[in-house]
Amino acid sequence: ATKFRSFDDLPLVLRVEDLMPIRDIGRNAAYELIRCGQIRSVRVGRQIRVPKEAVAEFLAGRKENRPSEDAPQTKRLWR
């Protein structure tokens, strides 16, 4: 059983590991979705966090969620 029963139960910011049961994917696939820019993410120090709205955008398949050629894959807040 997953700890989130619905989209409303999700926290505002998720860990990469939280994506795994939502998409029914493994850890490597979750990191690959972030690396290639299909899911927006924010880097906080060494940690990667995914805004809840980015998950909604990905699931909805919104065009603006797809990366441009020169867009950075993750946004770093601080070192």
C-alpha positions as a LaTeX table, in Angstrom:
\begin{tabular}{lrrr}
\hline
Residue & $x$ (\AA) & $y$ (\AA) & $z$ (\AA) \\
\hline
Ala1 & 0.00 & 0.00 & 0.00 \\
Thr2 & 1.19 & 3.52 & $-0.74$ \\
Lys3 & 1.09 & 6.26 & 1.83 \\
Phe4 & $-0.82$ & 8.60 & $-0.49$ \\
Arg5 & $-4.38$ & 7.59 & $-1.35$ \\
Ser6 & $-5.20$ & 10.51 & $-3.66$ \\
Phe7 & $-3.57$ & 13.46 & $-5.36$ \\
Asp8 & $-4.91$ & 15.71 & $-2.59$ \\
Asp9 & $-2.95$ & 13.66 & $-0.04$ \\
Leu10 & 0.37 & 14.50 & $-1.70$ \\
Pro11 & 2.61 & 17.06 & 0.03 \\
Leu12 & 3.37 & 20.32 & $-1.81$ \\
Val13 & 6.90 & 19.07 & $-2.52$ \\
Leu14 & 7.76 & 15.41 & $-3.12$ \\
Arg15 & 10.94 & 13.39 & $-2.97$ \\
Val16 & 11.96 & 11.46 & $-6.09$ \\
Glu17 & 11.12 & 8.24 & $-4.23$ \\
Asp18 & 7.53 & 9.49 & $-3.85$ \\
Leu19 & 7.15 & 9.42 & $-7.66$ \\
Met20 & 7.83 & 5.71 & $-7.84$ \\
Pro21 & 4.44 & 4.42 & $-6.59$ \\
Ile22 & 2.54 & 7.27 & $-8.27$ \\
Arg23 & 3.85 & 6.31 & $-11.72$ \\
Asp24 & 4.52 & 2.66 & $-10.86$ \\
Ile25 & 8.15 & 3.04 & $-11.94$ \\
Gly26 & 11.52 & 2.25 & $-10.42$ \\
Arg27 & 14.05 & 4.64 & $-8.94$ \\
Asn28 & 16.16 & 4.88 & $-12.11$ \\
Ala29 & 13.13 & 5.66 & $-14.27$ \\
Ala30 & 12.02 & 8.37 & $-11.82$ \\
Tyr31 & 15.45 & 10.03 & $-11.91$ \\
Glu32 & 15.52 & 9.74 & $-15.71$ \\
Leu33 & 12.16 & 11.57 & $-16.03$ \\
Ile34 & 13.69 & 14.39 & $-14.00$ \\
Arg35 & 17.06 & 14.33 & $-15.76$ \\
Cys36 & 15.51 & 14.64 & $-19.22$ \\
Gly37 & 13.16 & 17.40 & $-18.04$ \\
Gln38 & 9.85 & 15.59 & $-18.41$ \\
Ile39 & 9.13 & 16.35 & $-14.76$ \\
Arg40 & 10.23 & 19.71 & $-13.36$ \\
Ser41 & 12.35 & 19.59 & $-10.24$ \\
Val42 & 14.14 & 21.84 & $-7.79$ \\
Arg43 & 17.51 & 21.09 & $-6.29$ \\
Val44 & 17.83 & 22.01 & $-2.61$ \\
Gly45 & 21.46 & 21.52 & $-1.72$ \\
Arg46 & 22.16 & 17.96 & $-2.85$ \\
Gln47 & 18.52 & 16.87 & $-2.73$ \\
Ile48 & 16.07 & 16.85 & $-5.61$ \\
Arg49 & 12.49 & 17.84 & $-4.88$ \\
Val50 & 9.50 & 17.76 & $-7.20$ \\
Pro51 & 6.67 & 20.28 & $-6.78$ \\
Lys52 & 3.23 & 18.69 & $-6.58$ \\
Glu53 & 2.10 & 20.90 & $-9.48$ \\
Ala54 & 4.94 & 19.48 & $-11.63$ \\
Val55 & 3.54 & 15.98 & $-11.06$ \\
Ala56 & 0.08 & 17.23 & $-12.08$ \\
Glu57 & 1.54 & 18.82 & $-15.23$ \\
Phe58 & 3.36 & 15.63 & $-16.13$ \\
Leu59 & 0.29 & 13.47 & $-15.60$ \\
Ala60 & $-1.81$ & 15.89 & $-17.67$ \\
Gly61 & 0.84 & 15.85 & $-20.43$ \\
Arg62 & 1.03 & 19.62 & $-20.68$ \\
Lys63 & 3.20 & 20.97 & $-23.45$ \\
Glu64 & 4.87 & 23.60 & $-21.26$ \\
Asn65 & 6.25 & 20.83 & $-19.06$ \\
Arg66 & 8.50 & 19.59 & $-21.88$ \\
Pro67 & 12.06 & 20.96 & $-21.83$ \\
Ser68 & 13.46 & 23.30 & $-24.42$ \\
Glu69 & 16.84 & 22.53 & $-25.95$ \\
Asp70 & 18.80 & 24.93 & $-23.72$ \\
Ala71 & 16.71 & 24.73 & $-20.52$ \\
Pro72 & 18.46 & 23.49 & $-17.40$ \\
Gln73 & 17.05 & 20.22 & $-16.12$ \\
Thr74 & 16.90 & 21.18 & $-12.45$ \\
Lys75 & 16.89 & 24.51 & $-10.71$ \\
Arg76 & 19.44 & 24.83 & $-7.92$ \\
Leu77 & 18.43 & 26.94 & $-4.93$ \\
Trp78 & 21.79 & 26.88 & $-3.14$ \\
Arg79 & 24.89 & 24.74 & $-2.79$ \\
\hline
\end{tabular}
